[in-house]
């Protein structure tokens, strides 16, 4: 099956520091990866779409200089929350789209970020 | 862009009850349709999907039929279990080939009591 590993599963950081979240497709090549943010008891908000080797496409209202996305290979994408503040505290989830379209989208287990 | 409306939760049922979670969408064309489930503290897992009109997706006793006429993809299960307690998301896939993405509904929290 298609497995996506997201790391770390939770992180606590101080206000003003940066945090990097990794998303890896373990047994398939992901042509596209997606980053979502989920607030408590709410739906997933798509933040950005990244294709391997190209710049990410950010959704309206998402600050690209604050949420840096790198998709350096077909199996790895990273999201860096720069100069984090308490309002950035949230659950971040990545998703990878399999090269073979029949497999659809596979989600990571999420990262709980708490900024103190 | 496309949008999706899900039945508002939370939904609380007793074990072995019949479940329906409504989902309707607006889209140009005929998108593939997905249901995802999120268990507490976890990411999303694909529950089922349908890629064209009248297709029925099914998995773990859950079913949903792609209804083009009513632009709906309601989720049903004949007899729910406590382990089905989770948040369920309906998601059509929007965009053109090569630039597709999922659009999520607000999610429906389901609690099954023994």
gemmi code that builds the backbone of each chain (N, CA, C; Angstrom):
import gemmi

chains = {
    "A": [
        ("UNK", (0.819, -1.192, 0.000), (0.000, 0.000, 0.000), (0.854, 1.243, 0.000)),
        ("UNK", (0.227, 2.380, -0.131), (0.918, 3.653, -0.143), (0.969, 4.207, 1.271)),
        ("UNK", (2.160, 4.495, 1.744), (2.333, 4.988, 3.115), (3.063, 6.323, 3.093)),
        ("UNK", (2.544, 7.248, 3.870), (3.183, 8.548, 4.027), (3.574, 8.711, 5.491)),
        ("UNK", (4.828, 9.015, 5.698), (5.336, 9.225, 7.058), (5.519, 10.714, 7.300)),
        ("UNK", (4.935, 11.194, 8.368), (5.062, 12.608, 8.716), (5.753, 12.699, 10.072)),
        ("UNK", (6.715, 13.619, 10.136), (7.547, 13.708, 11.342), (7.916, 15.153, 11.630)),
        ("UNK", (7.862, 15.632, 12.874), (7.476, 14.870, 14.054), (5.958, 14.785, 14.192)),
        ("UNK", (5.496, 13.971, 15.100), (4.055, 13.863, 15.329), (3.575, 14.993, 16.227)),
        ("UNK", (4.463, 15.500, 17.051), (4.125, 16.677, 17.837), (5.408, 17.433, 18.149)),
        ("UNK", (5.270, 18.736, 18.307), (6.417, 19.568, 18.620), (5.944, 20.799, 19.383)),
        ("UNK", (6.746, 21.161, 20.363), (6.517, 22.392, 21.126), (7.716, 23.283, 20.902)),
        ("UNK", (7.480, 24.521, 20.516), (8.592, 25.421, 20.285), (8.292, 26.783, 20.911)),
        ("UNK", (9.364, 27.531, 21.077), (9.225, 28.874, 21.644), (8.857, 29.865, 20.549)),
        ("UNK", (8.125, 30.860, 20.932), (7.735, 31.910, 20.007), (8.971, 32.545, 19.381)),
        ("UNK", (8.948, 32.729, 18.064), (10.071, 33.334, 17.369), (11.016, 32.343, 16.723)),
        ("UNK", (10.903, 31.084, 17.096), (11.773, 30.065, 16.485), (11.082, 29.463, 15.265)),
        ("UNK", (11.850, 28.661, 14.524), (11.310, 28.015, 13.322), (11.213, 26.518, 13.542)),
        ("UNK", (10.247, 25.923, 12.908), (10.000, 24.485, 13.042), (9.862, 23.866, 11.655)),
        ("UNK", (10.532, 22.729, 11.462), (10.434, 22.033, 10.184), (9.662, 20.736, 10.358)),
        ("UNK", (8.732, 20.509, 9.457), (7.938, 19.270, 9.450), (8.237, 18.534, 8.153)),
        ("UNK", (8.493, 17.235, 8.279), (8.832, 16.430, 7.103), (7.686, 15.507, 6.709)),
        ("UNK", (7.569, 15.302, 5.432), (6.554, 14.404, 4.901), (7.225, 13.534, 3.839)),
        ("UNK", (7.225, 12.225, 4.090), (7.891, 11.302, 3.172), (6.929, 10.240, 2.668)),
        ("UNK", (6.974, 9.999, 1.376), (6.252, 8.855, 0.837), (7.213, 7.673, 0.883)),
        ("UNK", (6.837, 6.625, 1.597), (7.776, 5.541, 1.898), (7.904, 4.508, 0.799)),
        ("UNK", (6.854, 4.238, 0.102), (6.897, 3.137, -0.853), (6.334, 3.515, -2.213)),
        ("UNK", (6.306, 4.812, -2.491), (5.851, 5.246, -3.804), (6.409, 6.632, -4.094)),
        ("UNK", (6.334, 7.003, -5.344), (6.781, 8.324, -5.751), (5.567, 9.253, -5.826)),
        ("UNK", (5.704, 10.374, -5.155), (4.604, 11.330, -5.070), (4.891, 12.500, -6.002)),
        ("UNK", (4.093, 12.615, -7.037), (4.296, 13.720, -7.959), (3.912, 15.046, -7.318)),
        ("UNK", (2.945, 14.993, -6.446), (2.444, 16.211, -5.818), (2.220, 15.957, -4.341)),
        ("UNK", (2.584, 16.933, -3.530), (2.293, 16.853, -2.111), (1.507, 18.084, -1.697)),
        ("UNK", (0.670, 17.900, -0.696), (-0.213, 18.957, -0.227), (0.007, 19.158, 1.272)),
        ("UNK", (-0.115, 20.392, 1.686), (-0.025, 20.708, 3.118), (-1.329, 21.347, 3.569)),
        ("UNK", (-1.877, 20.781, 4.646), (-3.134, 21.268, 5.203), (-2.915, 21.715, 6.635)),
        ("UNK", (-3.824, 22.563, 7.056), (-3.848, 22.990, 8.449), (-5.246, 22.714, 8.972)),
        ("UNK", (-5.304, 22.180, 10.165), (-6.598, 21.847, 10.745), (-6.717, 22.466, 12.127)),
        ("UNK", (-7.729, 23.295, 12.293), (-8.009, 23.885, 13.596), (-8.919, 22.935, 14.363)),
        ("UNK", (-8.939, 23.072, 15.693), (-9.744, 22.143, 16.494), (-11.192, 22.057, 16.027)),
        ("UNK", (-11.643, 20.838, 15.830), (-13.024, 20.554, 15.454), (-13.415, 21.230, 14.142)),
        ("UNK", (-12.461, 21.456, 13.290), (-12.764, 22.076, 12.005), (-12.185, 21.261, 10.861)),
        ("UNK", (-12.528, 21.686, 9.682), (-12.095, 20.950, 8.510), (-10.641, 21.250, 8.177)),
        ("UNK", (-10.162, 20.599, 7.154), (-8.800, 20.825, 6.699), (-8.772, 21.994, 5.728)),
        ("UNK", (-7.851, 22.893, 5.974), (-7.670, 24.020, 5.088), (-6.406, 23.788, 4.278)),
        ("UNK", (-6.546, 23.741, 2.972), (-5.374, 23.546, 2.129), (-4.512, 24.796, 2.181)),
        ("UNK", (-3.240, 24.595, 2.492), (-2.311, 25.721, 2.557), (-1.572, 25.887, 1.236)),
        ("UNK", (-1.067, 24.770, 0.710), (-0.251, 24.867, -0.494), (-0.131, 23.514, -1.156)),
        ("UNK", (0.182, 23.570, -2.429), (0.429, 22.385, -3.240), (1.848, 22.468, -3.761)),
        ("UNK", (2.585, 21.380, -3.630), (3.960, 21.417, -4.131), (4.221, 20.256, -5.082)),
        ("UNK", (4.879, 20.578, -6.161), (5.313, 19.586, -7.131), (6.832, 19.469, -7.076)),
        ("UNK", (7.306, 18.279, -7.213), (8.739, 18.030, -7.107), (9.528, 18.916, -8.045)),
        ("UNK", (10.501, 19.619, -7.496), (11.396, 20.430, -8.302), (10.874, 21.794, -8.696)),
        ("UNK", (9.689, 22.150, -8.246), (9.175, 23.472, -8.594), (8.644, 24.180, -7.356)),
        ("UNK", (8.374, 25.452, -7.510), (7.891, 26.234, -6.368), (6.471, 25.819, -5.998)),
        ("UNK", (6.192, 25.925, -4.712), (4.861, 25.562, -4.242), (3.838, 26.600, -4.663)),
        ("UNK", (2.621, 26.151, -4.832), (1.502, 27.047, -5.118), (0.707, 27.218, -3.838)),
        ("UNK", (0.642, 28.446, -3.352), (-0.012, 28.723, -2.084), (-1.460, 29.147, -2.304)),
        ("UNK", (-2.307, 28.735, -1.385), (-3.705, 29.159, -1.414), (-3.805, 30.611, -0.942)),
        ("UNK", (-4.879, 31.220, -1.345), (-5.083, 32.620, -0.992), (-5.092, 32.788, 0.516)),
        ("UNK", (-4.370, 33.798, 0.981), (-4.347, 34.088, 2.407), (-3.239, 33.393, 3.170)),
        ("UNK", (-2.507, 32.509, 2.529), (-1.411, 31.804, 3.198), (-0.103, 32.511, 2.879)),
        ("UNK", (0.626, 32.881, 3.914), (1.866, 33.633, 3.731), (2.999, 32.699, 3.320)),
        ("UNK", (3.480, 32.853, 2.110), (4.510, 31.941, 1.627), (5.849, 32.170, 2.307)),
        ("UNK", (6.088, 33.367, 2.815), (7.358, 33.607, 3.497), (7.341, 33.076, 4.920)),
        ("UNK", (6.162, 32.812, 5.417), (6.046, 32.278, 6.759), (6.019, 30.747, 6.736)),
        ("UNK", (5.365, 30.213, 5.749), (5.248, 28.762, 5.619), (6.043, 28.339, 4.388)),
        ("UNK", (7.307, 27.998, 4.623), (8.201, 27.645, 3.525), (8.056, 26.176, 3.176)),
        ("UNK", (7.822, 25.910, 1.918), (7.646, 24.530, 1.480), (8.726, 24.190, 0.468)),
        ("UNK", (9.350, 23.042, 0.719), (10.380, 22.543, -0.175), (10.024, 21.126, -0.593)),
        ("UNK", (10.099, 20.863, -1.881), (9.769, 19.529, -2.387), (10.932, 19.085, -3.265)),
        ("UNK", (12.001, 18.674, -2.585), (13.272, 18.442, -3.278), (13.327, 17.134, -4.046)),
        ("UNK", (12.498, 16.175, -3.665), (12.537, 14.885, -4.351), (11.122, 14.341, -4.455)),
        ("UNK", (10.991, 13.239, -5.154), (9.666, 12.634, -5.353), (9.161, 11.929, -4.105)),
        ("UNK", (9.966, 11.909, -3.065), (9.530, 11.223, -1.846), (9.589, 12.108, -0.610)),
        ("UNK", (9.964, 13.361, -0.754), (10.112, 14.206, 0.434), (9.651, 15.631, 0.175)),
        ("UNK", (8.806, 16.109, 1.086), (8.433, 17.519, 1.105), (8.547, 17.998, 2.541)),
        ("UNK", (8.965, 19.239, 2.714), (9.077, 19.794, 4.064), (8.314, 21.104, 4.151)),
        ("UNK", (7.745, 21.323, 5.319), (7.075, 22.581, 5.641), (7.821, 23.198, 6.812)),
        ("UNK", (8.306, 24.410, 6.636), (8.977, 25.113, 7.726), (8.121, 26.299, 8.145)),
        ("UNK", (7.737, 26.297, 9.400), (7.006, 27.429, 9.965), (8.055, 28.373, 10.536)),
        ("UNK", (8.226, 29.516, 9.920), (9.281, 30.432, 10.326), (8.755, 31.440, 11.346)),
        ("UNK", (9.616, 31.793, 12.279), (9.267, 32.766, 13.307), (7.865, 32.480, 13.858)),
        ("UNK", (7.746, 31.295, 14.402), (6.422, 30.838, 14.848), (5.872, 31.688, 15.989)),
        ("UNK", (4.565, 31.849, 15.980), (3.862, 32.550, 17.048), (2.720, 31.673, 17.548)),
        ("UNK", (2.193, 31.975, 18.722), (1.135, 31.126, 19.286), (-0.035, 30.896, 18.338)),
        ("UNK", (-0.345, 31.872, 17.502), (-1.469, 31.687, 16.576), (-1.172, 30.674, 15.471)),
        ("UNK", (0.091, 30.276, 15.353), (0.455, 29.232, 14.386), (0.225, 27.834, 14.957)),
        ("UNK", (-0.079, 27.769, 16.232), (-0.348, 26.476, 16.859), (-1.538, 25.822, 16.157)),
        ("UNK", (-1.341, 24.596, 15.736), (-2.383, 23.929, 14.959), (-1.952, 22.502, 14.680)),
        ("UNK", (-2.798, 21.790, 13.962), (-2.494, 20.434, 13.504), (-2.218, 20.536, 12.008)),
        ("UNK", (-1.009, 20.158, 11.609), (-0.615, 20.252, 10.209), (-0.562, 18.843, 9.614)),
        ("UNK", (-1.167, 18.686, 8.461), (-1.239, 17.373, 7.829), (-0.743, 17.469, 6.399)),
        ("UNK", (0.079, 16.519, 6.006), (0.526, 16.479, 4.616), (-0.201, 15.349, 3.888)),
        ("UNK", (-0.228, 15.470, 2.597), (-0.849, 14.459, 1.757), (-0.024, 14.324, 0.495)),
        ("UNK", (0.078, 13.115, -0.009), (0.854, 12.868, -1.217), (-0.018, 12.201, -2.261)),
        ("UNK", (0.140, 12.658, -3.478), (-0.613, 12.077, -4.594), (0.305, 11.127, -5.336)),
        ("UNK", (-0.135, 9.900, -5.434), (0.656, 8.856, -6.075), (0.815, 9.168, -7.557)),
        ("UNK", (1.935, 8.779, -8.095), (2.182, 8.968, -9.518), (1.113, 8.252, -10.328)),
        ("UNK", (0.714, 7.061, -9.834), (-0.364, 6.321, -10.475), (-1.676, 6.853, -9.930)),
        ("UNK", (-2.482, 7.419, -10.773), (-3.659, 8.153, -10.303), (-4.661, 7.275, -9.566)),
        ("UNK", (-4.667, 5.983, -9.823), (-5.646, 5.117, -9.179), (-5.476, 5.052, -7.668)),
        ("UNK", (-4.293, 5.352, -7.180), (-4.054, 5.266, -5.747), (-4.563, 6.480, -4.996)),
        ("UNK", (-4.853, 7.539, -5.695), (-5.429, 8.688, -5.019), (-4.441, 9.372, -4.108)),
        ("UNK", (-4.958, 9.828, -2.973), (-4.196, 10.632, -2.038), (-3.956, 9.854, -0.755)),
        ("UNK", (-2.746, 9.937, -0.244), (-2.417, 9.298, 1.026), (-1.980, 10.382, 1.998)),
        ("UNK", (-2.516, 10.298, 3.220), (-2.248, 11.339, 4.203), (-1.253, 10.876, 5.252)),
        ("UNK", (-0.452, 11.837, 5.715), (0.390, 11.583, 6.870), (-0.460, 11.610, 8.127)),
        ("UNK", (0.161, 11.235, 9.238), (-0.581, 11.145, 10.496), (-0.693, 12.487, 11.207)),
        ("UNK", (-0.068, 13.520, 10.638), (-0.245, 14.849, 11.202), (0.824, 15.234, 12.202)),
        ("UNK", (0.995, 16.539, 12.372), (1.934, 17.095, 13.347), (1.198, 18.133, 14.188)),
        ("UNK", (1.208, 17.913, 15.486), (0.596, 18.872, 16.404), (1.665, 19.882, 16.800)),
        ("UNK", (1.532, 21.121, 16.370), (2.484, 22.178, 16.696), (1.889, 23.069, 17.774)),
        ("UNK", (2.658, 23.235, 18.842), (2.272, 24.155, 19.906), (3.377, 25.176, 20.073)),
        ("UNK", (3.044, 26.429, 19.927), (4.020, 27.512, 20.086), (3.737, 28.222, 21.405)),
        ("UNK", (4.759, 28.267, 22.236), (4.567, 28.855, 23.571), (5.366, 30.157, 23.730)),
    ],
    "B": [
        ("UNK", (-14.348, 28.271, -7.116), (-13.937, 26.886, -6.991), (-15.068, 26.010, -6.532)),
        ("UNK", (-14.793, 24.733, -6.484), (-15.799, 23.788, -6.026), (-16.025, 23.947, -4.532)),
        ("UNK", (-17.174, 23.449, -4.074), (-17.454, 23.476, -2.645), (-18.233, 22.229, -2.277)),
        ("UNK", (-18.211, 21.935, -0.996), (-18.907, 20.747, -0.512), (-19.591, 21.063, 0.798)),
        ("UNK", (-20.793, 20.561, 0.959), (-21.582, 20.759, 2.171), (-21.884, 19.416, 2.793)),
        ("UNK", (-21.500, 19.292, 4.040), (-21.734, 18.060, 4.767), (-22.756, 18.273, 5.846)),
        ("UNK", (-23.385, 17.176, 6.212), (-24.315, 17.170, 7.326), (-23.598, 17.654, 8.575)),
        ("UNK", (-24.236, 18.566, 9.280), (-23.596, 19.090, 10.481), (-23.610, 18.073, 11.592)),
        ("UNK", (-22.547, 18.049, 12.334), (-22.513, 17.172, 13.488), (-22.619, 17.978, 14.761)),
        ("UNK", (-22.334, 17.397, 15.893), (-21.975, 15.981, 15.993), (-23.186, 15.065, 15.879)),
        ("UNK", (-22.909, 13.855, 15.444), (-23.934, 12.836, 15.335), (-23.651, 11.762, 16.381)),
        ("UNK", (-24.637, 11.445, 17.162), (-24.486, 10.414, 18.192), (-25.527, 9.328, 17.960)),
        ("UNK", (-25.046, 8.105, 17.860), (-25.926, 6.966, 17.625), (-25.593, 5.842, 18.593)),
        ("UNK", (-26.529, 4.940, 18.702), (-26.266, 3.729, 19.476), (-25.685, 2.670, 18.554)),
        ("UNK", (-24.960, 1.755, 19.143), (-24.379, 0.658, 18.369), (-25.480, -0.075, 17.615)),
        ("UNK", (-25.160, -0.476, 16.391), (-26.027, -1.212, 15.479), (-27.089, -0.341, 14.816)),
        ("UNK", (-27.064, 0.948, 15.056), (-27.993, 1.845, 14.379), (-27.573, 2.038, 12.931)),
        ("UNK", (-28.524, 2.553, 12.124), (-28.248, 2.873, 10.727), (-27.685, 4.290, 10.646)),
        ("UNK", (-26.672, 4.437, 9.811), (-26.007, 5.741, 9.695), (-26.161, 6.311, 8.296)),
        ("UNK", (-26.473, 7.594, 8.238), (-26.386, 8.361, 6.995), (-25.719, 9.677, 7.309)),
        ("UNK", (-24.694, 10.011, 6.544), (-24.076, 11.339, 6.617), (-24.201, 11.935, 5.216)),
        ("UNK", (-24.958, 13.020, 5.136), (-25.207, 13.627, 3.830), (-24.029, 14.472, 3.349)),
        ("UNK", (-23.841, 14.446, 2.044), (-22.807, 15.259, 1.416), (-23.303, 15.684, 0.039)),
        ("UNK", (-23.303, 16.986, -0.205), (-23.596, 17.494, -1.539), (-22.468, 18.419, -1.953)),
        ("UNK", (-22.277, 18.566, -3.246), (-21.158, 19.342, -3.730), (-21.577, 20.171, -4.935)),
        ("UNK", (-20.807, 21.193, -5.193), (-20.943, 21.944, -6.431), (-19.620, 21.827, -7.165)),
        ("UNK", (-19.714, 21.592, -8.449), (-18.493, 21.410, -9.235), (-18.799, 21.611, -10.703)),
        ("UNK", (-17.763, 21.991, -11.403), (-17.881, 21.993, -12.862), (-17.427, 20.618, -13.325)),
        ("UNK", (-18.205, 20.000, -14.136), (-17.859, 18.660, -14.589), (-18.231, 17.597, -13.570)),
        ("UNK", (-17.533, 16.491, -13.640), (-17.862, 15.345, -12.790), (-16.602, 14.894, -12.057)),
        ("UNK", (-16.397, 15.460, -10.898), (-15.163, 15.146, -10.162), (-15.212, 13.756, -9.541)),
        ("UNK", (-14.069, 13.189, -9.265), (-14.020, 12.004, -8.417), (-14.409, 12.434, -7.009)),
        ("UNK", (-15.046, 11.512, -6.288), (-15.554, 11.834, -4.954), (-14.972, 10.872, -3.936)),
        ("UNK", (-14.631, 11.403, -2.771), (-13.964, 10.619, -1.741), (-14.652, 10.831, -0.384)),
        ("UNK", (-14.589, 9.806, 0.439), (-14.873, 9.933, 1.864), (-13.601, 9.536, 2.612)),
        ("UNK", (-13.193, 10.407, 3.536), (-12.060, 10.125, 4.400), (-12.542, 10.059, 5.844)),
        ("UNK", (-11.819, 9.292, 6.655), (-12.147, 9.181, 8.075), (-10.920, 9.552, 8.890)),
        ("UNK", (-11.154, 10.284, 9.966), (-10.066, 10.696, 10.856), (-10.373, 10.222, 12.267)),
        ("UNK", (-9.580, 9.288, 12.741), (-9.723, 8.812, 14.115), (-8.985, 9.771, 15.049)),
        ("UNK", (-9.351, 9.814, 16.307), (-8.780, 10.800, 17.246), (-7.255, 10.840, 17.216)),
        ("UNK", (-6.713, 12.024, 17.020), (-5.272, 12.226, 17.067), (-4.512, 11.707, 15.861)),
        ("UNK", (-5.215, 11.328, 14.822), (-4.546, 10.759, 13.654), (-4.805, 11.586, 12.392)),
        ("UNK", (-4.093, 11.225, 11.340), (-4.348, 11.831, 10.043), (-5.558, 11.197, 9.382)),
        ("UNK", (-5.759, 11.521, 8.129), (-6.928, 11.027, 7.416), (-6.631, 9.717, 6.707)),
        ("UNK", (-7.639, 8.859, 6.685), (-7.523, 7.608, 5.946), (-8.634, 7.566, 4.911)),
        ("UNK", (-8.287, 7.084, 3.743), (-9.303, 6.927, 2.712), (-10.297, 5.854, 3.139)),
        ("UNK", (-11.573, 6.191, 3.100), (-12.609, 5.222, 3.438), (-13.159, 4.577, 2.169)),
        ("UNK", (-13.551, 5.415, 1.210), (-14.038, 4.901, -0.064), (-14.035, 6.022, -1.086)),
        ("UNK", (-14.215, 5.629, -2.337), (-14.233, 6.635, -3.384), (-15.084, 6.154, -4.553)),
        ("UNK", (-15.479, 7.111, -5.412), (-16.193, 6.802, -6.645), (-15.710, 7.779, -7.704)),
        ("UNK", (-15.482, 7.290, -8.881), (-14.863, 8.137, -9.901), (-15.807, 8.567, -11.003)),
        ("UNK", (-17.000, 7.952, -11.088), (-17.932, 8.390, -12.119), (-19.356, 8.159, -11.647)),
        ("UNK", (-20.268, 8.788, -12.366), (-21.682, 8.750, -11.995), (-22.186, 7.319, -11.849)),
        ("UNK", (-22.976, 7.113, -10.799), (-23.607, 5.840, -10.457), (-22.649, 4.820, -9.871)),
        ("UNK", (-21.375, 5.155, -9.788), (-20.426, 4.277, -9.103), (-20.789, 4.212, -7.628)),
        ("UNK", (-20.599, 3.044, -7.030), (-20.779, 2.902, -5.589), (-19.443, 2.531, -4.988)),
        ("UNK", (-18.976, 3.360, -4.063), (-17.774, 3.024, -3.315), (-18.180, 2.309, -2.037)),
        ("UNK", (-17.382, 1.352, -1.607), (-17.721, 0.630, -0.378), (-16.462, 0.147, 0.316)),
        ("UNK", (-16.536, 0.116, 1.646), (-15.399, -0.334, 2.440), (-15.841, -0.429, 3.893)),
        ("UNK", (-15.470, -1.491, 4.570), (-15.747, -1.674, 5.999), (-17.234, -1.527, 6.327)),
        ("UNK", (-18.091, -1.900, 5.417), (-19.524, -1.807, 5.652), (-20.123, -0.465, 5.276)),
        ("UNK", (-19.285, 0.510, 4.968), (-19.753, 1.813, 4.518), (-19.958, 1.799, 3.007)),
        ("UNK", (-20.951, 2.588, 2.564), (-21.213, 2.713, 1.136), (-21.560, 4.153, 0.808)),
        ("UNK", (-21.262, 4.545, -0.433), (-21.702, 5.844, -0.925), (-21.833, 5.738, -2.434)),
        ("UNK", (-22.905, 6.304, -2.981), (-23.148, 6.232, -4.420), (-23.050, 7.613, -5.033)),
        ("UNK", (-22.333, 7.698, -6.119), (-22.135, 8.948, -6.857), (-23.428, 9.278, -7.593)),
        ("UNK", (-24.130, 10.300, -7.110), (-25.405, 10.692, -7.724), (-25.201, 11.991, -8.486)),
        ("UNK", (-25.107, 11.862, -9.799), (-24.875, 13.034, -10.642), (-26.070, 13.977, -10.621)),
        ("UNK", (-27.289, 13.408, -10.613), (-28.501, 14.224, -10.727), (-28.670, 15.152, -9.521)),
        ("UNK", (-28.295, 14.641, -8.362), (-28.466, 15.431, -7.139), (-27.133, 15.952, -6.608)),
        ("UNK", (-26.068, 15.751, -7.350), (-24.697, 16.115, -6.928), (-24.477, 15.756, -5.463)),
        ("UNK", (-24.719, 14.492, -5.162), (-24.593, 14.044, -3.781), (-23.735, 12.785, -3.706)),
        ("UNK", (-23.229, 12.541, -2.506), (-22.378, 11.367, -2.264), (-22.551, 11.000, -0.791)),
        ("UNK", (-23.775, 10.637, -0.429), (-24.109, 10.381, 0.969), (-23.457, 9.096, 1.460)),
        ("UNK", (-22.958, 9.138, 2.672), (-22.300, 7.977, 3.279), (-23.308, 7.215, 4.133)),
        ("UNK", (-23.330, 5.890, 3.986), (-24.274, 5.066, 4.746), (-23.584, 3.836, 5.305)),
        ("UNK", (-24.118, 3.385, 6.436), (-23.698, 2.099, 6.998), (-24.899, 1.513, 7.720)),
        ("UNK", (-25.122, 0.246, 7.486), (-26.323, -0.387, 8.015), (-26.312, -0.610, 9.516)),
        ("UNK", (-25.137, -0.846, 10.075), (-25.062, -1.178, 11.500), (-23.711, -0.687, 12.032)),
        ("UNK", (-23.740, 0.425, 12.730), (-22.479, 1.025, 13.168), (-21.961, 0.367, 14.445)),
        ("UNK", (-20.656, 0.509, 14.625), (-19.987, -0.037, 15.798), (-19.301, 1.086, 16.567)),
        ("UNK", (-18.974, 0.823, 17.800), (-18.281, 1.825, 18.619), (-16.992, 2.276, 17.943)),
        ("UNK", (-16.335, 1.342, 17.280), (-15.063, 1.648, 16.628), (-15.215, 2.562, 15.418)),
        ("UNK", (-16.438, 2.820, 15.004), (-16.674, 3.759, 13.893), (-16.664, 5.212, 14.354)),
        ("UNK", (-16.559, 5.433, 15.638), (-16.511, 6.797, 16.176), (-15.292, 7.513, 15.613)),
        ("UNK", (-15.518, 8.613, 14.920), (-14.448, 9.333, 14.242), (-15.063, 10.572, 13.589)),
        ("UNK", (-14.221, 11.301, 12.874), (-14.718, 12.420, 12.071), (-14.660, 11.996, 10.605)),
        ("UNK", (-15.722, 12.243, 9.874), (-15.828, 11.819, 8.481), (-15.855, 13.053, 7.576)),
        ("UNK", (-15.037, 12.983, 6.532), (-14.923, 14.104, 5.600), (-15.283, 13.658, 4.192)),
        ("UNK", (-16.161, 14.440, 3.580), (-16.488, 14.249, 2.177), (-15.576, 15.177, 1.367)),
        ("UNK", (-15.083, 14.697, 0.238), (-14.126, 15.519, -0.511), (-14.204, 15.231, -2.003)),
        ("UNK", (-14.722, 16.153, -2.769), (-14.594, 16.031, -4.221), (-13.199, 16.469, -4.640)),
        ("UNK", (-12.782, 15.952, -5.760), (-11.479, 16.332, -6.303), (-11.718, 17.381, -7.378)),
        ("UNK", (-11.128, 18.540, -7.219), (-11.325, 19.591, -8.210), (-10.033, 19.828, -8.977)),
        ("UNK", (-10.178, 20.531, -10.104), (-9.010, 20.888, -10.886), (-8.855, 20.040, -12.134)),
        ("UNK", (-7.961, 20.466, -12.984), (-7.717, 19.756, -14.232), (-6.620, 18.717, -14.023)),
        ("UNK", (-6.513, 17.809, -14.941), (-5.501, 16.760, -14.868), (-4.133, 17.378, -14.658)),
        ("UNK", (-3.420, 16.885, -13.676), (-2.103, 17.406, -13.374), (-2.098, 18.514, -12.345)),
        ("UNK", (-3.257, 19.055, -12.045), (-3.351, 20.133, -11.040), (-4.587, 19.913, -10.183)),
        ("UNK", (-4.767, 18.685, -9.771), (-5.958, 18.349, -9.003), (-5.686, 18.413, -7.508)),
        ("UNK", (-6.745, 18.641, -6.749), (-6.618, 18.684, -5.303), (-7.963, 18.352, -4.695)),
        ("UNK", (-7.933, 17.983, -3.434), (-9.154, 17.658, -2.717), (-9.713, 18.901, -2.031)),
        ("UNK", (-11.028, 19.018, -2.082), (-11.725, 20.097, -1.378), (-12.526, 19.443, -0.271)),
        ("UNK", (-12.278, 19.815, 0.963), (-12.901, 19.114, 2.080), (-14.144, 19.822, 2.591)),
        ("UNK", (-15.120, 18.998, 2.963), (-16.254, 19.497, 3.704), (-15.826, 19.787, 5.124)),
        ("UNK", (-16.777, 20.273, 5.934), (-16.426, 20.690, 7.296), (-16.231, 19.517, 8.236)),
        ("UNK", (-16.553, 18.336, 7.777), (-16.385, 17.167, 8.628), (-17.600, 16.925, 9.503)),
        ("UNK", (-17.874, 15.675, 9.769), (-18.983, 15.295, 10.647), (-18.434, 14.374, 11.723)),
        ("UNK", (-18.559, 14.833, 12.954), (-18.065, 14.021, 14.075), (-19.131, 13.004, 14.462)),
        ("UNK", (-18.755, 11.753, 14.462), (-19.678, 10.657, 14.771), (-19.248, 9.975, 16.061)),
        ("UNK", (-20.180, 9.833, 16.967), (-19.930, 9.105, 18.212), (-20.927, 7.971, 18.313)),
        ("UNK", (-20.403, 6.787, 18.518), (-21.265, 5.612, 18.668), (-21.179, 5.140, 20.115)),
        ("UNK", (-22.311, 5.076, 20.753), (-22.372, 4.620, 22.137), (-22.726, 3.137, 22.204)),
        ("UNK", (-22.103, 2.415, 23.140), (-22.385, 0.975, 23.250), (-23.791, 0.717, 23.763)),
    ],
}
model = gemmi.Model(1)
for chain_id, residues in chains.items():
    chain = gemmi.Chain(chain_id)
    for i, (resn, *xyz) in enumerate(residues, 1):
        res = gemmi.Residue()
        res.name, res.seqid = resn, gemmi.SeqId(i, " ")
        for name, pos in zip(("N", "CA", "C"), xyz):
            atom = gemmi.Atom()
            atom.name, atom.element = name, gemmi.Element(name[0])
            atom.pos, atom.b_iso = gemmi.Position(*pos), 0.0
            res.add_atom(atom)
        chain.add_residue(res)
    model.add_chain(chain)
structure = gemmi.Structure()
structure.add_model(model)
structure.setup_entities()
